[in-house]
Amino acid sequence: MFVGMMALLSCQKSARPYEHISDNTFSSLRVEHFRIDTAEVRAEILRMTGKEGVLPADRYCKKHYRNGGALLWIDRMGLLHNPDTLLQYLKQAEQHGINTRQFWPEQITADLERVRQLQFDDGEHSPGKVLARLEYLLTRASIRYSAGLNFGFVNPDHFFNRIELREDDTTHTKYKSLCYLKVKRPNDSFNQRVMNAIVSDSLNLLLQEVQPKGRFYRDLAERLQSAHLTANERKILVCNMEKCRWQSAVHPLFDQCQRYVVVNIPSYSLRAVDGNKVLNMRVGCGTLDHKSPLLVSTLTRMDINPQWIIPKSIAKGYVGRVGYMHQQGIFVLDKKLGKLSAEHASYQKVMDGEQYLVQAGGPKNSLGRIVFRFDNHFSVYLHDTSSPWLLQRSNRALSHGCIRLEKPLELALFLLGPGQDAMADKITYSMTMDFVNDNDSVKVKPKIDKKRIVNTVPVKPSTPLWIAYYTVYYDNNNQLVSYPDVYGYDQHLIEHMAPYI
């Protein structure tokens, strides 16, 4: 009203009929019932901060207001910014599988209507309390929504590494490490960025930015809208959408990269993508006792005909089986004496770490003819297998954690890329030449063309690798298919997602 009257005054300067009107004249028009007391608003917000909120977004929001931070949505004149765009996003949270109750759209909508219609009272709907609710809930909802969509609502590194006990006694509890995704989490910098977007009236741009992207997420979201889903099917879809949000927070979206490799444990499959080229294959993963870890890394090199340093847990069963060790090309590597024949294996020295059992590279090697290396904390890798028939099983949880490949040569050539014919020939020859490097395992060595033998080949450019756990994922025809929850992770995740779904 004040702004309108001032405009009227400016248009009638020549007449100047209102030249004697003062500030006191306008103060007489004030309706005390609608007066906004920012001190009252702040006091009400402080009262609200003591009630609830355990998410990082809530903690940051509480800290902001308890430390006297600026009011973002209101001032002494009322609302500073129009929250209708934010409300539209909050009301559509169900499209992401997230219950809208997390963001209070009904309460915010009701309070906005009270402000716009001046429907206040002296109780819970007084101007101070209504505006305090709007200020606090709009800020919390903005940060909650933006952080959840951008990073995921559950921290996977914390979640997966608190599932399976490794050791439990009266003094301490230890868990098996099952995951190392290094997922980015919402920090103070991100939360402040949301607040800055509110103040600068650019929240709409940020809300568009945090929307999960990529074909896989869109396909899952589309299936979520089906009217024929059971309650459990819906929960499983929501869990898989949450995993997509983790992937977005770890690495640039894989389906926006030119080249990447995804191993999906529940489908026992590998999918290698390079532009329009796609290579699919079966894989074997870890057993229930030796689960393959979930991780993100980068494929950096290929080792052809690698030697296998046999883990102590397996090696102890080979000691004394001299004939078998000779047959399989297994020799002893003594820390003091160097390479020794199988007869010199000592159980005690193997268990004490003074000796290692090593299987020579070649067709009998348990790693097969090639290993694909990538940095990780679990000592796992992708590799060929000397028992390819095992990959014809439906249940292919059969390794100690590494990923066994159905088509290792095809993957090597895929990663090599075009224009590498000479190197492709060397890799193919090295992987198919029938030889064993250990003198104890064969008496007559075949003739080898050493010029065509290659041992290590770098992957250039290095290629993103994701070992994932999607129980709804593509089949070889690019159709979404449901797969068994082989490690039982989804049921745990459903419990953790319960507050959000």
Salt bridges, closest charged atoms under 4 A:
GLU19 OE1 - ARG16 NE 3.77
GLU32 OE2 - ARG35 NE 2.70
GLU44 OE2 - ARG47 NH2 2.33
GLU52 OE2 - ARG140 NH1 3.92
ASP58 OD1 - ARG140 NE 2.99
ASP58 OD2 - ARG144 NH2 2.77
ASP84 OD1 - ARG116 NH2 3.29
GLU94 OE1 - ARG234 NH2 3.16
ASP111 OD1 - ARG114 NH1 2.70
ASP111 OD2 - ARG133 NE 2.83
ASP122 OD1 - HIS33 ND1 3.59
GLU124 OE2 - LYS129 NZ 3.24
GLU164 OE2 - LYS176 NZ 2.96
GLU164 OE1 - LYS291 NZ 2.60
GLU167 OE2 - HIS172 NE2 3.12
ASP169 OD1 - HIS172 ND1 3.39
ASP201 OD1 - HIS81 ND1 3.64
GLU209 OE1 - ARG193 NH2 2.67
ASP219 OD2 - ARG215 NE 3.15
GLU242 OE1 - ARG245 NH2 2.89
ASP303 OD2 - ARG301 NH2 2.96
ASP303 OD2 - ARG373 NE 2.92
GLU343 OE2 - HIS326 NE2 3.10
ASP425 OD1 - ARG452 NH2 3.01
ASP438 OD1 - LYS339 NZ 3.49
ASP490 OD1 - LYS243 NZ 2.67
